[in-house]
Amino acid sequence: MSTIKKLKALLPTSLRNKLRIYAYRAETVARRPRFSEIDAPEKGWPKLLGISFPKSGTHLLNQILLGFSEFAPFAHHIPISFASYDGDTGKKRRVDEALAYLNSLRPLDVSAAHLLAWSEVVDRVCSSDFIPFFIYRDPRDVVVSHVFYIADMLPDHHHHKYYAEELHSFDERLMVSILGLPDADVEFPNIAERFALYTDWLDCPDVLNLHFEDFIHNRRETLGKVFDHVTERIPNLPIERETAIDILEESINPANSPTFRSGKTGEWKKYFTEEHKRIFKDVAGDLLVRLGYEENNDW
């Protein structure tokens, strides 16, 4: 670790965040003249907001939205993101904390959030201040990815010790990721209940809903939808649609996206036993049908 990084690590988190934001604001202002020929849209410059269900392509969506900085005055990095559950403690954040985060954003910011669909938050996001996106993934792949992430990739996560020391096989860990931990000190509901906290994003017409899998199997078409969603609000971007899609595609870097661990979809088929399937169906009900991953519960 460099001397500068060591010194930064000694600072309180709140101070580090403030310094990070100050540097970010200065850098953002310095970039604006590059795009001075682009007139602000009628309702002013919005913020790009990428909402994601955990383990569903958060980093992928971030990379794509930050790609807009190549041809529009949007920010080219995200200084601080937001998660409705604290990663270190597992504690659920409050509605007012989510609103405070959203209100701290400025026009032309690009932001990322595991943002629960509280009614007050939905009302705030579904306004002219934001261009919002919601990415989600086959919940069966989510629970598999969750096991790898907690057990192998994130030793500081509040569930890591339990997954690594109390559970002795992948099958056991996968079962917990499906069923949750109803008796735990901090909230960790089953997969259907976890997704239910995000469901209202699906019903907001201002939010572009995105399947993670479409970025794997229908990438350019899906990137076109992302671009079109932005240009509905900002129609005067000085770039051809296909060129913009090229740039957004080039912004994707799988090496910096943990969800691209395997670069495949449908990986759950390798790991689900018949018992996992039975339990998942009991817990999830018609969730897969609603999300468009199955036509019925016969899978």
N, C-alpha and C positions, 0 to 999 in steps of 0.2 A: 504494500500500500504506500502511495506517495506521501510526502510530508503534508501537502495541502489536504489530501483526503483524510489523513490522521487528525489534522487540526479541525476539519469540518465535523468529524465524528465526535469530537469533544463538545461541540455546541449543542445546546438544547434543541429538540426537534422543532419547536415553534420558531426559534430564531433561524435555524437552517431553512425552514420553509419560507420565512420572510425574505431572507437573502436570495433564495432561489427565485422568488416572484419578482423582486426588484430587478435582478439581472434579466429575467425573462421579459419584463415590461420594457426595459431599455433596449433590448435586442429587437423586440417587436416594433417599436417606434422607428428604429433605425432602418428597418426593412420597408416601411410604408412608401417612401418616395419611388421605389421601384415600380409600384403599381398606381402611380398618381393619375394615369390616364383612364383608369376605370372609375366610373361614377358610382357613388353609393346607390343601392337600390332604394326604391320609393319609401320603404318602411325602415330604412337604415340598415347598417350591416348587422347581420345576426351572428350567433355563435353556433358552431357545429358541435352537436352533442351526441356522442356514441354511448348508448346504454347497452349493457350486455348482461345476460345471465352468466354467472360464473362458470368458467371452463367451456365457453362457447365461442371463442374467437375474439376476445377483448383486444389483444395486441394486433391481430389482423385488421380489425376495424379501425383501430387507432392509426395504423400505418396508412390505410387508404384515405382517411379523412385528412391526415397531415399532408397527403399528396396534393391536396388543393392549394397548398402554399406555393407550389411551383408555378401556378398561373393565376393566382388571386392573392389578395393581401391577408389571407388567413395565417395564423401562427404556424410555425413549423416544428414546434414540439409542445408537449404538455407538461407544465411544471409540477402540478399536483393533481392527482385524480381523487375520486371519492368512492368509497365502498360503504354500503349500508350496514355491513358487519365488519367490525375491526378484526384484521387478520391475526393480530397477536393475542387478543383477549377473547375474540368471538362474540363480544358484546354488540348488541344491536344499537345502531345509532338512532337518534330521534328525528322526527320530521323537521323540527326547526333547524337541526344541523344540516340536513339535506338542502333546505331552502336557503340557509346562509351560504352554503357552497355555491348553489346556482346563482344567487344574487351577487356573489363575489366575482363572477365571470364578466368579462367586458366584450363588447362587440369585436368580432373577428377572432376570438379565442376558439380553440379546439379543445374539447374536454372529453374525458372518459369516466364512466361511472357504472358501478354495480348499484343501480338506483331502483329501489323498491317503488312500486306504483301506488304510493300513498295519494289520496285524492287531491290534496293540496299541491303535491309535487307534480302530478299530472297536469293540473290546471296551469302551473307555472311554466312547465316545459312546452305544453301545447299552446304557445303564444307566439306572437310575431318576433319575440326576442331570440328564438331558437330554431334551428333546423335539426330535428332529432331523428335518430336511427335506433333501432332495437335489434340486436343480433342474438339469436339463440340456436341451439343445436339439438340433435336427437338426444333426449334425456338419458337413453341407455348408454350412449357414448360419453355423456357428461359424467355419469357415476363411475365409469371406468377411468376416465381422465382424472377425476377427483382422487381416486385411490393412488395413482401414480404421483400426482402432484403433492398430496399430503405426505405420503410415505417416503418418497424418494427425492423430491425437489425442494421442499420447503421445511427445513428443520425448525424454524422459528414459529411455524403455525401452531395455534393453540391445540389442534387435534393431533399433531405429529407424534407426540409421545405415546398417546393412546393407540394410534394406528401401528406404530413401530414396536411397542413393547407389550401391549395388552392383547393385540390380535396377532395370530401366528401364521396366517396364510392369506394369500390374495383373495380367496373365496370369502373368508371372514370379513376382510376389509370391504370387499364389494357389497356384501350384505348390509354392512353398516351404512355405506354410502347410499344405498337404496332406502333403508328403513330409518335412517337418522339415529339420534340418541335422545329419545324422549325424556330420559331421567337425568340427563347431563345438567351441570350447573349453569351452562350457557345454552341458549336456544340453538338446536340443530334438528329441524324437522325432517320428515321424509321427503323424497324427491318431488312428489306431487305437491306437497304443502310448500316446499321451497319455491317451486315454479309459480304457484298460485299468488305469491307475493308480487309477481311481475305481470300477471295476466292482463291487467287493465291497459298495459302498453299496446297489446294486440288490437284493442278497440278504439284507439285514438287515431283518427284519420290523418293527423299531422305527422305521425311517426311512420317512417318507412321500416317495415318489418323485413328482416333478412334472415334466411337460413344460412348457417355457416357452410353447410354442404354445397350450396350453390356457388360459393367462391372456389370450390374445388372442381366441380363438374360443369358449371356454366359461368365461368369467371367473367368473361367479357360482357355477357348479357347482364350479369348482376352488377358489374361496375357501371354499366350504362344506366341502370336504374338508380344507382347512387348519384351519378352525375346529374341525371334528369331531376332528381328530387331537390338538388341544390339549385339548379337553374330555373326551377319553377318559382323560386324566390328571387334569384339573381339572374335574370335572363340575358344580361349584357356582358357576360364573360367573353373576353376577346380570344376565343380559342375554338377550334373545330372539335366537334364531339368525339370523333375517333382519336384525335390527337390527345385529348384530355383522358380518354380511357387508356391509351398507351401509357401516359404518365402515371395514372393511378395504379395501373398494373405493375409498372416498374417500381413503385413505392413499396410493394409487398416484399418483405424479407423474411422468409420462413425461419431463418436461423435465430431471429429475434422474436419469434412467436411461439411460446411454449405449447400452444394448442396444436401446432404442427409437429408434435412429437413423432408421429408416424407418417404424417402427410396423407392419411387415408380416412375414409368414413366407413361406418358400419363395423368398426373394430369390436364393438360389443359382442359380436357373434363368436369371437375367439374365446371370450371369457365367461359368458353367461352359461351356467349350467341350467338344467331343467328346473331346479329349485329356484335359482335366481329369476328365471322367467316367470314362474308361478307367483313368487313374492312381488315382483315388479308389477305384474298385472293386477294383483290384489290392491296394491298401494296406489298405482297410477290411474286406474279406471280408464277413462276415455282420453287421457292426456295426449297420447300419441296420435290419436285420430284428429283431435282438435288442432294439433300442430302440423298436421299433414304428413306424418311419417308412416302411418298405417291407415288402411281403409276400415279395419275392424280390429277386434282383440284376438284374432286368430293368427298369431305369428310365432 
